[in-house]
Amino acid sequence: MESFFSLLQKNVLDRRPWSTREELRIAIVTWIERTYHRRRRQAALGRLTPIEYETIMTTPATQAA
């Protein structure tokens, strides 16, 4: 958890002053969805994108349906 919050602080909170809490909330959610989860997801999938992984793991019969 400390690593996550350290990255969040460095990559979002300390980048610039935030005028509203809503603006900061959106920046945090965007960072988590675009950066943090993508990096972890791709590492778990053998560096494949989620779409590449699904294509490999889907059987031909399922693809035809």
PQR file of N, CA, C, O and H, with PARSE charges and radii, in Angstrom:
ATOM      1  N   MET A   1       0.821  -1.194   0.000 -0.4000 1.5000
ATOM      2  CA  MET A   1       0.000   0.000   0.000 -0.0000 2.0000
ATOM      3  C   MET A   1       0.865   1.258   0.000  0.5500 1.7000
ATOM      4  O   MET A   1       0.534   2.242  -0.661 -0.5500 1.4000
ATOM      5  N   GLU A   2       1.955   1.226   0.730 -0.4000 1.5000
ATOM      6  CA  GLU A   2       2.812   2.407   0.769 -0.0000 2.0000
ATOM      7  C   GLU A   2       3.362   2.724  -0.614  0.5500 1.7000
ATOM      8  O   GLU A   2       3.490   3.891  -0.982 -0.5500 1.4000
ATOM      9  H   GLU A   2       2.223   0.426   1.267  0.4000 1.0000
ATOM     10  N   SER A   3       3.683   1.695  -1.372 -0.4000 1.5000
ATOM     11  CA  SER A   3       4.202   1.898  -2.722 -0.0000 2.0000
ATOM     12  C   SER A   3       3.154   2.556  -3.608  0.5500 1.7000
ATOM     13  O   SER A   3       3.463   3.475  -4.366 -0.5500 1.4000
ATOM     14  H   SER A   3       3.578   0.747  -1.072  0.4000 1.0000
ATOM     15  N   PHE A   4       1.913   2.084  -3.511 -0.4000 1.5000
ATOM     16  CA  PHE A   4       0.828   2.654  -4.304 -0.0000 2.0000
ATOM     17  C   PHE A   4       0.649   4.140  -3.977  0.5500 1.7000
ATOM     18  O   PHE A   4       0.587   4.974  -4.880 -0.5500 1.4000
ATOM     19  H   PHE A   4       1.662   1.337  -2.895  0.4000 1.0000
ATOM     20  N   PHE A   5       0.565   4.465  -2.688 -0.4000 1.5000
ATOM     21  CA  PHE A   5       0.340   5.859  -2.303 -0.0000 2.0000
ATOM     22  C   PHE A   5       1.540   6.740  -2.626  0.5500 1.7000
ATOM     23  O   PHE A   5       1.378   7.926  -2.914 -0.5500 1.4000
ATOM     24  H   PHE A   5       0.615   3.787  -1.955  0.4000 1.0000
ATOM     25  N   SER A   6       2.723   6.181  -2.583 -0.4000 1.5000
ATOM     26  CA  SER A   6       3.907   6.931  -2.974 -0.0000 2.0000
ATOM     27  C   SER A   6       3.849   7.297  -4.462  0.5500 1.7000
ATOM     28  O   SER A   6       4.122   8.435  -4.844 -0.5500 1.4000
ATOM     29  H   SER A   6       2.856   5.218  -2.349  0.4000 1.0000
ATOM     30  N   LEU A   7       3.489   6.315  -5.290 -0.4000 1.5000
ATOM     31  CA  LEU A   7       3.347   6.587  -6.726 -0.0000 2.0000
ATOM     32  C   LEU A   7       2.237   7.599  -6.997  0.5500 1.7000
ATOM     33  O   LEU A   7       2.393   8.489  -7.832 -0.5500 1.4000
ATOM     34  H   LEU A   7       3.267   5.390  -4.979  0.4000 1.0000
ATOM     35  N   LEU A   8       1.121   7.460  -6.291 -0.4000 1.5000
ATOM     36  CA  LEU A   8       0.010   8.396  -6.452 -0.0000 2.0000
ATOM     37  C   LEU A   8       0.447   9.810  -6.090  0.5500 1.7000
ATOM     38  O   LEU A   8       0.154  10.760  -6.817 -0.5500 1.4000
ATOM     39  H   LEU A   8       0.995   6.737  -5.613  0.4000 1.0000
ATOM     40  N   GLN A   9       1.137   9.948  -4.987 -0.4000 1.5000
ATOM     41  CA  GLN A   9       1.612  11.263  -4.541 -0.0000 2.0000
ATOM     42  C   GLN A   9       2.542  11.882  -5.581  0.5500 1.7000
ATOM     43  O   GLN A   9       2.402  13.051  -5.941 -0.5500 1.4000
ATOM     44  H   GLN A   9       1.375   9.177  -4.397  0.4000 1.0000
ATOM     45  N   LYS A  10       3.490  11.082  -6.056 -0.4000 1.5000
ATOM     46  CA  LYS A  10       4.492  11.576  -7.008 -0.0000 2.0000
ATOM     47  C   LYS A  10       3.890  11.907  -8.373  0.5500 1.7000
ATOM     48  O   LYS A  10       4.223  12.931  -8.969 -0.5500 1.4000
ATOM     49  H   LYS A  10       3.604  10.132  -5.764  0.4000 1.0000
ATOM     50  N   ASN A  11       3.000  11.038  -8.871 -0.4000 1.5000
ATOM     51  CA  ASN A  11       2.494  11.175 -10.234 -0.0000 2.0000
ATOM     52  C   ASN A  11       1.231  12.011 -10.387  0.5500 1.7000
ATOM     53  O   ASN A  11       0.914  12.448 -11.494 -0.5500 1.4000
ATOM     54  H   ASN A  11       2.728  10.206  -8.387  0.4000 1.0000
ATOM     55  N   VAL A  12       0.505  12.241  -9.301 -0.4000 1.5000
ATOM     56  CA  VAL A  12      -0.744  13.009  -9.421 -0.0000 2.0000
ATOM     57  C   VAL A  12      -0.760  14.200  -8.469  0.5500 1.7000
ATOM     58  O   VAL A  12      -0.863  15.347  -8.905 -0.5500 1.4000
ATOM     59  H   VAL A  12       0.762  11.886  -8.402  0.4000 1.0000
ATOM     60  N   LEU A  13      -0.661  13.933  -7.189 -0.4000 1.5000
ATOM     61  CA  LEU A  13      -0.876  14.983  -6.197 -0.0000 2.0000
ATOM     62  C   LEU A  13       0.139  16.112  -6.283  0.5500 1.7000
ATOM     63  O   LEU A  13      -0.221  17.283  -6.175 -0.5500 1.4000
ATOM     64  H   LEU A  13      -0.578  13.001  -6.835  0.4000 1.0000
ATOM     65  N   ASP A  14       1.403  15.765  -6.475 -0.4000 1.5000
ATOM     66  CA  ASP A  14       2.456  16.785  -6.467 -0.0000 2.0000
ATOM     67  C   ASP A  14       2.719  17.427  -7.825  0.5500 1.7000
ATOM     68  O   ASP A  14       3.608  18.271  -7.943 -0.5500 1.4000
ATOM     69  H   ASP A  14       1.696  14.813  -6.563  0.4000 1.0000
ATOM     70  N   ARG A  15       1.973  17.048  -8.838 -0.4000 1.5000
ATOM     71  CA  ARG A  15       2.219  17.579 -10.192 -0.0000 2.0000
ATOM     72  C   ARG A  15       1.849  19.054 -10.338  0.5500 1.7000
ATOM     73  O   ARG A  15       2.531  19.810 -11.030 -0.5500 1.4000
ATOM     74  H   ARG A  15       1.251  16.363  -8.742  0.4000 1.0000
ATOM     75  N   ARG A  16       0.764  19.451  -9.680 -0.4000 1.5000
ATOM     76  CA  ARG A  16       0.295  20.840  -9.796 -0.0000 2.0000
ATOM     77  C   ARG A  16      -0.709  21.116  -8.690  0.5500 1.7000
ATOM     78  O   ARG A  16      -1.202  20.182  -8.058 -0.5500 1.4000
ATOM     79  H   ARG A  16       0.210  18.837  -9.118  0.4000 1.0000
ATOM     80  N   PRO A  17      -1.016  22.370  -8.449 -0.5600 1.5000
ATOM     81  CA  PRO A  17      -2.060  22.673  -7.457  0.2800 2.0000
ATOM     82  C   PRO A  17      -3.440  22.360  -8.033  0.5500 1.7000
ATOM     83  O   PRO A  17      -3.689  22.604  -9.214 -0.5500 1.4000
ATOM     84  N   TRP A  18      -4.323  21.830  -7.217 -0.4000 1.5000
ATOM     85  CA  TRP A  18      -5.662  21.453  -7.649 -0.0000 2.0000
ATOM     86  C   TRP A  18      -6.650  22.474  -7.114  0.5500 1.7000
ATOM     87  O   TRP A  18      -6.646  22.776  -5.920 -0.5500 1.4000
ATOM     88  H   TRP A  18      -4.120  21.632  -6.258  0.4000 1.0000
ATOM     89  N   SER A  19      -7.494  23.008  -7.980 -0.4000 1.5000
ATOM     90  CA  SER A  19      -8.432  24.054  -7.570 -0.0000 2.0000
ATOM     91  C   SER A  19      -9.658  23.496  -6.850  0.5500 1.7000
ATOM     92  O   SER A  19     -10.217  24.172  -5.986 -0.5500 1.4000
ATOM     93  H   SER A  19      -7.497  22.763  -8.950  0.4000 1.0000
ATOM     94  N   THR A  20     -10.089  22.275  -7.189 -0.4000 1.5000
ATOM     95  CA  THR A  20     -11.249  21.678  -6.524 -0.0000 2.0000
ATOM     96  C   THR A  20     -10.965  20.225  -6.192  0.5500 1.7000
ATOM     97  O   THR A  20     -10.099  19.590  -6.795 -0.5500 1.4000
ATOM     98  H   THR A  20      -9.634  21.727  -7.891  0.4000 1.0000
ATOM     99  N   ARG A  21     -11.702  19.717  -5.232 -0.4000 1.5000
ATOM    100  CA  ARG A  21     -11.576  18.298  -4.879 -0.0000 2.0000
ATOM    101  C   ARG A  21     -12.058  17.415  -6.029  0.5500 1.7000
ATOM    102  O   ARG A  21     -11.508  16.337  -6.257 -0.5500 1.4000
ATOM    103  H   ARG A  21     -12.404  20.234  -4.742  0.4000 1.0000
ATOM    104  N   GLU A  22     -13.068  17.862  -6.742 -0.4000 1.5000
ATOM    105  CA  GLU A  22     -13.604  17.089  -7.869 -0.0000 2.0000
ATOM    106  C   GLU A  22     -12.554  16.942  -8.975  0.5500 1.7000
ATOM    107  O   GLU A  22     -12.414  15.866  -9.556 -0.5500 1.4000
ATOM    108  H   GLU A  22     -13.514  18.738  -6.556  0.4000 1.0000
ATOM    109  N   GLU A  23     -11.835  17.991  -9.258 -0.4000 1.5000
ATOM    110  CA  GLU A  23     -10.777  17.952 -10.262 -0.0000 2.0000
ATOM    111  C   GLU A  23      -9.685  16.955  -9.844  0.5500 1.7000
ATOM    112  O   GLU A  23      -9.192  16.182 -10.665 -0.5500 1.4000
ATOM    113  H   GLU A  23     -11.949  18.864  -8.786  0.4000 1.0000
ATOM    114  N   LEU A  24      -9.321  16.984  -8.576 -0.4000 1.5000
ATOM    115  CA  LEU A  24      -8.329  16.046  -8.060 -0.0000 2.0000
ATOM    116  C   LEU A  24      -8.857  14.617  -8.105  0.5500 1.7000
ATOM    117  O   LEU A  24      -8.117  13.700  -8.463 -0.5500 1.4000
ATOM    118  H   LEU A  24      -9.721  17.612  -7.909  0.4000 1.0000
ATOM    119  N   ARG A  25     -10.114  14.415  -7.750 -0.4000 1.5000
ATOM    120  CA  ARG A  25     -10.718  13.081  -7.777 -0.0000 2.0000
ATOM    121  C   ARG A  25     -10.661  12.492  -9.182  0.5500 1.7000
ATOM    122  O   ARG A  25     -10.307  11.327  -9.360 -0.5500 1.4000
ATOM    123  H   ARG A  25     -10.714  15.159  -7.460  0.4000 1.0000
ATOM    124  N   ILE A  26     -11.006  13.292 -10.162 -0.4000 1.5000
ATOM    125  CA  ILE A  26     -10.985  12.824 -11.557 -0.0000 2.0000
ATOM    126  C   ILE A  26      -9.558  12.488 -11.988  0.5500 1.7000
ATOM    127  O   ILE A  26      -9.340  11.499 -12.688 -0.5500 1.4000
ATOM    128  H   ILE A  26     -11.293  14.239 -10.017  0.4000 1.0000
ATOM    129  N   ALA A  27      -8.595  13.298 -11.578 -0.4000 1.5000
ATOM    130  CA  ALA A  27      -7.198  13.031 -11.919 -0.0000 2.0000
ATOM    131  C   ALA A  27      -6.719  11.723 -11.293  0.5500 1.7000
ATOM    132  O   ALA A  27      -5.997  10.956 -11.929 -0.5500 1.4000
ATOM    133  H   ALA A  27      -8.773  14.101 -11.010  0.4000 1.0000
ATOM    134  N   ILE A  28      -7.120  11.470 -10.050 -0.4000 1.5000
ATOM    135  CA  ILE A  28      -6.716  10.237  -9.372 -0.0000 2.0000
ATOM    136  C   ILE A  28      -7.334   9.025 -10.058  0.5500 1.7000
ATOM    137  O   ILE A  28      -6.640   8.045 -10.331 -0.5500 1.4000
ATOM    138  H   ILE A  28      -7.707  12.094  -9.534  0.4000 1.0000
ATOM    139  N   VAL A  29      -8.622   9.083 -10.334 -0.4000 1.5000
ATOM    140  CA  VAL A  29      -9.304   7.959 -10.990 -0.0000 2.0000
ATOM    141  C   VAL A  29      -8.701   7.701 -12.365  0.5500 1.7000
ATOM    142  O   VAL A  29      -8.484   6.549 -12.740 -0.5500 1.4000
ATOM    143  H   VAL A  29      -9.186   9.878 -10.111  0.4000 1.0000
ATOM    144  N   THR A  30      -8.432   8.745 -13.106 -0.4000 1.5000
ATOM    145  CA  THR A  30      -7.832   8.611 -14.436 -0.0000 2.0000
ATOM    146  C   THR A  30      -6.459   7.965 -14.340  0.5500 1.7000
ATOM    147  O   THR A  30      -6.137   7.074 -15.126 -0.5500 1.4000
ATOM    148  H   THR A  30      -8.608   9.681 -12.801  0.4000 1.0000
ATOM    149  N   TRP A  31      -5.649   8.402 -13.388 -0.4000 1.5000
ATOM    150  CA  TRP A  31      -4.315   7.827 -13.215 -0.0000 2.0000
ATOM    151  C   TRP A  31      -4.397   6.347 -12.870  0.5500 1.7000
ATOM    152  O   TRP A  31      -3.650   5.536 -13.418 -0.5500 1.4000
ATOM    153  H   TRP A  31      -5.911   9.126 -12.750  0.4000 1.0000
ATOM    154  N   ILE A  32      -5.299   5.996 -11.967 -0.4000 1.5000
ATOM    155  CA  ILE A  32      -5.444   4.590 -11.576 -0.0000 2.0000
ATOM    156  C   ILE A  32      -5.864   3.744 -12.769  0.5500 1.7000
ATOM    157  O   ILE A  32      -5.283   2.686 -13.011 -0.5500 1.4000
ATOM    158  H   ILE A  32      -5.906   6.655 -11.522  0.4000 1.0000
ATOM    159  N   GLU A  33      -6.860   4.195 -13.515 -0.4000 1.5000
ATOM    160  CA  GLU A  33      -7.375   3.413 -14.644 -0.0000 2.0000
ATOM    161  C   GLU A  33      -6.398   3.335 -15.805  0.5500 1.7000
ATOM    162  O   GLU A  33      -6.234   2.268 -16.397 -0.5500 1.4000
ATOM    163  H   GLU A  33      -7.331   5.055 -13.319  0.4000 1.0000
ATOM    164  N   ARG A  34      -5.754   4.428 -16.140 -0.4000 1.5000
ATOM    165  CA  ARG A  34      -4.895   4.460 -17.328 -0.0000 2.0000
ATOM    166  C   ARG A  34      -3.478   3.978 -17.077  0.5500 1.7000
ATOM    167  O   ARG A  34      -2.860   3.390 -17.965 -0.5500 1.4000
ATOM    168  H   ARG A  34      -5.888   5.295 -15.659  0.4000 1.0000
ATOM    169  N   THR A  35      -2.957   4.215 -15.888 -0.4000 1.5000
ATOM    170  CA  THR A  35      -1.554   3.933 -15.641 -0.0000 2.0000
ATOM    171  C   THR A  35      -1.350   2.757 -14.710  0.5500 1.7000
ATOM    172  O   THR A  35      -0.720   1.766 -15.080 -0.5500 1.4000
ATOM    173  H   THR A  35      -3.459   4.692 -15.167  0.4000 1.0000
ATOM    174  N   TYR A  36      -1.873   2.862 -13.515 -0.4000 1.5000
ATOM    175  CA  TYR A  36      -1.571   1.868 -12.484 -0.0000 2.0000
ATOM    176  C   TYR A  36      -2.131   0.494 -12.828  0.5500 1.7000
ATOM    177  O   TYR A  36      -1.387  -0.487 -12.811 -0.5500 1.4000
ATOM    178  H   TYR A  36      -2.384   3.667 -13.214  0.4000 1.0000
ATOM    179  N   HIS A  37      -3.402   0.396 -13.135 -0.4000 1.5000
ATOM    180  CA  HIS A  37      -4.001  -0.906 -13.436 -0.0000 2.0000
ATOM    181  C   HIS A  37      -3.485  -1.479 -14.745  0.5500 1.7000
ATOM    182  O   HIS A  37      -3.296  -2.691 -14.850 -0.5500 1.4000
ATOM    183  H   HIS A  37      -4.007   1.192 -13.149  0.4000 1.0000
ATOM    184  N   ARG A  38      -3.258  -0.657 -15.720 -0.4000 1.5000
ATOM    185  CA  ARG A  38      -2.762  -1.156 -17.010 -0.0000 2.0000
ATOM    186  C   ARG A  38      -1.397  -1.800 -16.841  0.5500 1.7000
ATOM    187  O   ARG A  38      -1.143  -2.874 -17.387 -0.5500 1.4000
ATOM    188  H   ARG A  38      -3.412   0.328 -15.635  0.4000 1.0000
ATOM    189  N   ARG A  39      -0.523  -1.158 -16.092 -0.4000 1.5000
ATOM    190  CA  ARG A  39       0.818  -1.685 -15.880 -0.0000 2.0000
ATOM    191  C   ARG A  39       0.758  -3.037 -15.176  0.5500 1.7000
ATOM    192  O   ARG A  39       1.450  -3.971 -15.578 -0.5500 1.4000
ATOM    193  H   ARG A  39      -0.728  -0.286 -15.648  0.4000 1.0000
ATOM    194  N   ARG A  40      -0.051  -3.152 -14.142 -0.4000 1.5000
ATOM    195  CA  ARG A  40      -0.171  -4.395 -13.391 -0.0000 2.0000
ATOM    196  C   ARG A  40      -0.848  -5.474 -14.221  0.5500 1.7000
ATOM    197  O   ARG A  40      -0.426  -6.630 -14.193 -0.5500 1.4000
ATOM    198  H   ARG A  40      -0.614  -2.392 -13.816  0.4000 1.0000
ATOM    199  N   ARG A  41      -1.885  -5.116 -14.952 -0.4000 1.5000
ATOM    200  CA  ARG A  41      -2.619  -6.080 -15.756 -0.0000 2.0000
ATOM    201  C   ARG A  41      -1.723  -6.669 -16.834  0.5500 1.7000
ATOM    202  O   ARG A  41      -1.718  -7.883 -17.039 -0.5500 1.4000
ATOM    203  H   ARG A  41      -2.229  -4.177 -14.974  0.4000 1.0000
ATOM    204  N   GLN A  42      -0.967  -5.828 -17.523 -0.4000 1.5000
ATOM    205  CA  GLN A  42      -0.117  -6.319 -18.598 -0.0000 2.0000
ATOM    206  C   GLN A  42       0.997  -7.205 -18.073  0.5500 1.7000
ATOM    207  O   GLN A  42       1.373  -8.170 -18.737 -0.5500 1.4000
ATOM    208  H   GLN A  42      -0.970  -4.842 -17.356  0.4000 1.0000
ATOM    209  N   ALA A  43       1.529  -6.905 -16.910 -0.4000 1.5000
ATOM    210  CA  ALA A  43       2.574  -7.756 -16.334 -0.0000 2.0000
ATOM    211  C   ALA A  43       2.017  -9.139 -16.042  0.5500 1.7000
ATOM    212  O   ALA A  43       2.694 -10.140 -16.274 -0.5500 1.4000
ATOM    213  H   ALA A  43       1.223  -6.121 -16.370  0.4000 1.0000
ATOM    214  N   ALA A  44       0.802  -9.206 -15.540 -0.4000 1.5000
ATOM    215  CA  ALA A  44       0.183 -10.491 -15.220 -0.0000 2.0000
ATOM    216  C   ALA A  44      -0.174 -11.278 -16.481  0.5500 1.7000
ATOM    217  O   ALA A  44      -0.282 -12.503 -16.430 -0.5500 1.4000
ATOM    218  H   ALA A  44       0.253  -8.392 -15.351  0.4000 1.0000
ATOM    219  N   LEU A  45      -0.357 -10.601 -17.593 -0.4000 1.5000
ATOM    220  CA  LEU A  45      -0.748 -11.259 -18.838 -0.0000 2.0000
ATOM    221  C   LEU A  45       0.445 -11.543 -19.740  0.5500 1.7000
ATOM    222  O   LEU A  45       0.271 -11.792 -20.933 -0.5500 1.4000
ATOM    223  H   LEU A  45      -0.269  -9.606 -17.634  0.4000 1.0000
ATOM    224  N   GLY A  46       1.633 -11.509 -19.197 -0.4000 1.5000
ATOM    225  CA  GLY A  46       2.817 -11.797 -20.001 -0.0000 2.0000
ATOM    226  C   GLY A  46       3.138 -10.673 -20.961  0.5500 1.7000
ATOM    227  O   GLY A  46       3.608 -10.925 -22.071 -0.5500 1.4000
ATOM    228  H   GLY A  46       1.775 -11.306 -18.228  0.4000 1.0000
ATOM    229  N   ARG A  47       2.896  -9.440 -20.557 -0.4000 1.5000
ATOM    230  CA  ARG A  47       3.166  -8.231 -21.349 -0.0000 2.0000
ATOM    231  C   ARG A  47       2.274  -8.107 -22.587  0.5500 1.7000
ATOM    232  O   ARG A  47       2.566  -7.311 -23.479 -0.5500 1.4000
ATOM    233  H   ARG A  47       2.514  -9.235 -19.655  0.4000 1.0000
ATOM    234  N   LEU A  48       1.198  -8.883 -22.648 -0.4000 1.5000
ATOM    235  CA  LEU A  48       0.227  -8.744 -23.731 -0.0000 2.0000
ATOM    236  C   LEU A  48      -0.836  -7.736 -23.312  0.5500 1.7000
ATOM    237  O   LEU A  48      -1.111  -7.578 -22.122 -0.5500 1.4000
ATOM    238  H   LEU A  48       0.961  -9.529 -21.924  0.4000 1.0000
ATOM    239  N   THR A  49      -1.424  -7.065 -24.272 -0.4000 1.5000
ATOM    240  CA  THR A  49      -2.558  -6.213 -23.951 -0.0000 2.0000
ATOM    241  C   THR A  49      -3.742  -7.106 -23.618  0.5500 1.7000
ATOM    242  O   THR A  49      -3.752  -8.270 -24.018 -0.5500 1.4000
ATOM    243  H   THR A  49      -1.201  -7.193 -25.238  0.4000 1.0000
ATOM    244  N   PRO A  50      -4.744  -6.602 -22.897 -0.5600 1.5000
ATOM    245  CA  PRO A  50      -5.906  -7.431 -22.593  0.2800 2.0000
ATOM    246  C   PRO A  50      -6.576  -7.999 -23.842  0.5500 1.7000
ATOM    247  O   PRO A  50      -7.042  -9.139 -23.825 -0.5500 1.4000
ATOM    248  N   ILE A  51      -6.630  -7.233 -24.910 -0.4000 1.5000
ATOM    249  CA  ILE A  51      -7.254  -7.711 -26.152 -0.0000 2.0000
ATOM    250  C   ILE A  51      -6.434  -8.847 -26.767  0.5500 1.7000
ATOM    251  O   ILE A  51      -6.999  -9.844 -27.218 -0.5500 1.4000
ATOM    252  H   ILE A  51      -6.252  -6.307 -24.924  0.4000 1.0000
ATOM    253  N   GLU A  52      -5.107  -8.702 -26.787 -0.4000 1.5000
ATOM    254  CA  GLU A  52      -4.257  -9.777 -27.320 -0.0000 2.0000
ATOM    255  C   GLU A  52      -4.421 -11.052 -26.497  0.5500 1.7000
ATOM    256  O   GLU A  52      -4.512 -12.146 -27.053 -0.5500 1.4000
ATOM    257  H   GLU A  52      -4.648  -7.893 -26.420  0.4000 1.0000
ATOM    258  N   TYR A  53      -4.459 -10.910 -25.187 -0.4000 1.5000
ATOM    259  CA  TYR A  53      -4.613 -12.062 -24.302 -0.0000 2.0000
ATOM    260  C   TYR A  53      -5.952 -12.754 -24.536  0.5500 1.7000
ATOM    261  O   TYR A  53      -6.004 -13.980 -24.623 -0.5500 1.4000
ATOM    262  H   TYR A  53      -4.385 -10.021 -24.736  0.4000 1.0000
ATOM    263  N   GLU A  54      -7.029 -11.990 -24.638 -0.4000 1.5000
ATOM    264  CA  GLU A  54      -8.352 -12.574 -24.881 -0.0000 2.0000
ATOM    265  C   GLU A  54      -8.399 -13.287 -26.220  0.5500 1.7000
ATOM    266  O   GLU A  54      -9.021 -14.343 -26.333 -0.5500 1.4000
ATOM    267  H   GLU A  54      -6.987 -10.993 -24.567  0.4000 1.0000
ATOM    268  N   THR A  55      -7.753 -12.732 -27.236 -0.4000 1.5000
ATOM    269  CA  THR A  55      -7.730 -13.359 -28.556 -0.0000 2.0000
ATOM    270  C   THR A  55      -7.024 -14.709 -28.502  0.5500 1.7000
ATOM    271  O   THR A  55      -7.482 -15.676 -29.110 -0.5500 1.4000
ATOM    272  H   THR A  55      -7.247 -11.875 -27.144  0.4000 1.0000
ATOM    273  N   ILE A  56      -5.921 -14.775 -27.783 -0.4000 1.5000
ATOM    274  CA  ILE A  56      -5.170 -16.029 -27.662 -0.0000 2.0000
ATOM    275  C   ILE A  56      -5.958 -17.057 -26.861  0.5500 1.7000
ATOM    276  O   ILE A  56      -5.959 -18.240 -27.203 -0.5500 1.4000
ATOM    277  H   ILE A  56      -5.549 -13.989 -27.289  0.4000 1.0000
ATOM    278  N   MET A  57      -6.627 -16.618 -25.801 -0.4000 1.5000
ATOM    279  CA  MET A  57      -7.311 -17.540 -24.890 -0.0000 2.0000
ATOM    280  C   MET A  57      -8.701 -17.957 -25.379  0.5500 1.7000
ATOM    281  O   MET A  57      -9.262 -18.921 -24.859 -0.5500 1.4000
ATOM    282  H   MET A  57      -6.627 -15.657 -25.524  0.4000 1.0000
ATOM    283  N   THR A  58      -9.259 -17.267 -26.349 -0.4000 1.5000
ATOM    284  CA  THR A  58     -10.588 -17.601 -26.851 -0.0000 2.0000
ATOM    285  C   THR A  58     -10.471 -18.716 -27.879  0.5500 1.7000
ATOM    286  O   THR A  58      -9.627 -18.666 -28.774 -0.5500 1.4000
ATOM    287  H   THR A  58      -8.803 -16.484 -26.772  0.4000 1.0000
ATOM    288  N   THR A  59     -11.320 -19.715 -27.743 -0.4000 1.5000
ATOM    289  CA  THR A  59     -11.298 -20.835 -28.691 -0.0000 2.0000
ATOM    290  C   THR A  59     -11.902 -20.398 -30.025  0.5500 1.7000
ATOM    291  O   THR A  59     -12.691 -19.454 -30.053 -0.5500 1.4000
ATOM    292  H   THR A  59     -12.005 -19.756 -27.016  0.4000 1.0000
ATOM    293  N   PRO A  60     -11.556 -21.054 -31.124 -0.5600 1.5000
ATOM    294  CA  PRO A  60     -12.121 -20.693 -32.426  0.2800 2.0000
ATOM    295  C   PRO A  60     -13.640 -20.779 -32.460  0.5500 1.7000
ATOM    296  O   PRO A  60     -14.281 -19.958 -33.117 -0.5500 1.4000
ATOM    297  N   ALA A  61     -14.234 -21.750 -31.770 -0.4000 1.5000
ATOM    298  CA  ALA A  61     -15.691 -21.874 -31.751 -0.0000 2.0000
ATOM    299  C   ALA A  61     -16.339 -20.660 -31.088  0.5500 1.7000
ATOM    300  O   ALA A  61     -17.386 -20.186 -31.529 -0.5500 1.4000
ATOM    301  H   ALA A  61     -13.713 -22.417 -31.236  0.4000 1.0000
ATOM    302  N   THR A  62     -15.714 -20.169 -30.035 -0.4000 1.5000
ATOM    303  CA  THR A  62     -16.249 -18.995 -29.343 -0.0000 2.0000
ATOM    304  C   THR A  62     -16.095 -17.747 -30.219  0.5500 1.7000
ATOM    305  O   THR A  62     -16.966 -16.877 -30.220 -0.5500 1.4000
ATOM    306  H   THR A  62     -14.863 -20.555 -29.676  0.4000 1.0000
ATOM    307  N   GLN A  63     -15.001 -17.663 -30.954 -0.4000 1.5000
ATOM    308  CA  GLN A  63     -14.778 -16.513 -31.836 -0.0000 2.0000
ATOM    309  C   GLN A  63     -15.818 -16.481 -32.951  0.5500 1.7000
ATOM    310  O   GLN A  63     -16.234 -15.401 -33.371 -0.5500 1.4000
ATOM    311  H   GLN A  63     -14.294 -18.371 -30.953  0.4000 1.0000
ATOM    312  N   ALA A  64     -16.242 -17.636 -33.434 -0.4000 1.5000
ATOM    313  CA  ALA A  64     -17.203 -17.687 -34.530 -0.0000 2.0000
ATOM    314  C   ALA A  64     -18.607 -17.292 -34.078  0.5500 1.7000
ATOM    315  O   ALA A  64     -19.415 -16.832 -34.884 -0.5500 1.4000
ATOM    316  H   ALA A  64     -15.904 -18.513 -33.093  0.4000 1.0000
ATOM    317  N   ALA A  65     -18.891 -17.468 -32.811 -0.4000 1.5000
ATOM    318  CA  ALA A  65     -20.241 -17.184 -32.292 -0.0000 2.0000
ATOM    319  C   ALA A  65     -20.530 -15.742 -32.164  0.5500 1.7000
ATOM    320  O   ALA A  65     -21.624 -15.367 -31.741 -0.5500 1.4000
ATOM    321  H   ALA A  65     -18.235 -17.842 -32.155  0.4000 1.0000
TER
END
